[in-house]
Amino acid sequence: MLSSVSTVVPAPRPSRPASAVEITGLCKQFGDDVVVSGFGLSARRGSVVGVVGRGKTTVLAMLAGVLPPDEGTVEVLGVDVWRERRRASALMASTPLDGAAPPSPALTGWAMLVGAGLLQGMGAEQVVDKTGELLGSTGLAHAGGELVESYTPGMRSRLHLARALLRSPRLLVLDEPFRDVDAGSARTIAAVLDEFTATGGTVVLSGDHPDGVCDDVLLLGAR
């Protein structure tokens, strides 16, 4: 008896980007001042990469889709930030760049997060639940009803982080999250970032940071 054997060929799986962030040949000049020249960065998923040196905030602004580069490419999970800005924006979130104050500091921390979530299209029940969760994880549950303008630098940094996490991004772009923060706030921020990366999230941050937070640190202008 003859039997036929059929061979099943599995369908090819869609390719996945090898890294979460790929920056190549990034350049930015303001007038005669060359701030960033030929900068490159590769961040694997689940890692924290630090950027230090002159021009670090400019690099983060170009990564976050805020400032267009003069030259170079920026990709987030395989999406070109400056060719597909809407798709890229949906994948990431950032904290205020260059120390910018949070909007409407006369609001309470709770109201600021809820308002931000509603503006981003989250449902009312979802944003209320997420706000409570993030205030808890960032150690601000006790201060949610206090005015943001009364927060210490460490509390503000944690609030910025909570706001960035509202829509569960896959990439966090954080400008100097540890600047002027107290030791307790630094530990809390580090713990939140550790939990975020443990679930596959990726972080690119600038400025000084506690030892052990970053998997890799890149110095701008280094040769």
Buried (B, 14 or more C-beta within 10 A) or exposed (E): EEEEEEEEEEEEEEEEBEBBBBBBEBBBEEEEEEBBBEBEBBBBBBBBBBBBBEBBBBBBBBBBBBBEBBEBBBBBBBBBBBEBEEBBBBBBBBBBBEEEEBEEEEBBBBBBBBBBBBEEEBEEEBBBEBBBBBBEBBBBBEBBEBBBEEBEEBBBBBBBBBBBBBBEBBBBBBBBBBBEBEEEBBEBBBEBBEEBBEEEBBBBBBBEBEEEBBBEBBEBEEE
